[in-house]
Amino acid sequence: MVIFMSENKKTWDEKITLVLNELERKINSENTEGVKRRRPHKKKYQTKEQWKKEVFRQEIIMQAVKSAAFLLATVALIQGIVKVLPDSITVSNSVNGRELPIYCVETEKNQIALSFDAAWGNEDTAKILEILRKHNVKVTFFMTGGWVESYPDDVKAILADGHDLGNHSENHKNMSQLSSAEKEEELMEVHRKVQELTGYEMFLFRPPYGDYDNDVINVARKCGYYSIQWDVDSLDWKDYGVDSIIKTVTEHKHLGNGSIILCHNGAKYTAQALDTLITTLKDKGYELVPISQLIYKDNYHLNHEGRQISSN
């Protein structure tokens, strides 16, 4: 899917058509004159038949030259137009007819992103922020509207510490079961709350339960959001314990450059596991960055795994 962010697409189409028509007219005119100038004289040939053959041969050559010249000129023109378009971007979330969120990122950098879904409780928020400050790590918090409304001071503290504020919908519903209008309202209601509270414009969205369909991704994009999933699930929500969280993440088969890790604010053992989890990931050579820094904002496509790949 190619998107040209120009002010007037029709105007560009008309300009291109006019230029191409003028270019073709000039080439036709010049080549016609050239044929006339170079038309062979009858006196040079013994028979009229030989003269006609030579005329026909030269006309074929000129038609070929004309076509090649027009093709090259057209290519050059289009290249020039593309270069001057100010904000052209190419993005695609479509894979075999299905719209996908970003599960992870293809990158040569040893970077991964840690994320927390915040939908219930705030008992461990202060502890999590303290550990993140200790390690100088920035992460992404995906928050529901109810959580934002219940814990506004935590929202401000998260932003003040330099973390991403992400949208986790207003009511934590299965988004694929809602109408397009309801999907948009789920996104924009919490968006408005965060904007009014902090002035921050959120642009990262994680569907509750990881539930999505084509319409969820399209509506989110319409609202200015990148839809984000994960490729490493800590399973902290299952309350298996501290060691389980650390092992599940650090030994996960999908863990690698560009991974997005799912954790939950409010899970029983997450805050207790976080210090060792970060230390172990750093020991493995990874730099932990917020999702906003990890993903590509434009010029990208996704593969069948939902891996975001740069088109540059």
Secondary structure, DSSP 8 states (H G I E B T S, - for coil): -EE---S-HHHHHHHHHHHHHHHHHHHHHHHHHHHHHH---GGGSSSHHHHHHHHHHHHHHHHHHHHHHHHHHHHHHHHHHHHH-TT-EEEE-EETTEE--B-EE--SS-EEEEEEEE-S--TTHHHHHHHHHHHT---EEEE-HHHHHH-HHHHHHHHHTT-EEEE--SS---GGGS-HHHHHHHHHHHHHHHHHHH-----EE--GGG---HHHHHHHHHTT-EEB--SEE--GGG---HHHHHHHHHT-TT-STT-EEEEEET-TTHHHHHHHHHHHHHHTT-EE--HHHHS-SSSEEE-TT-EEEE--
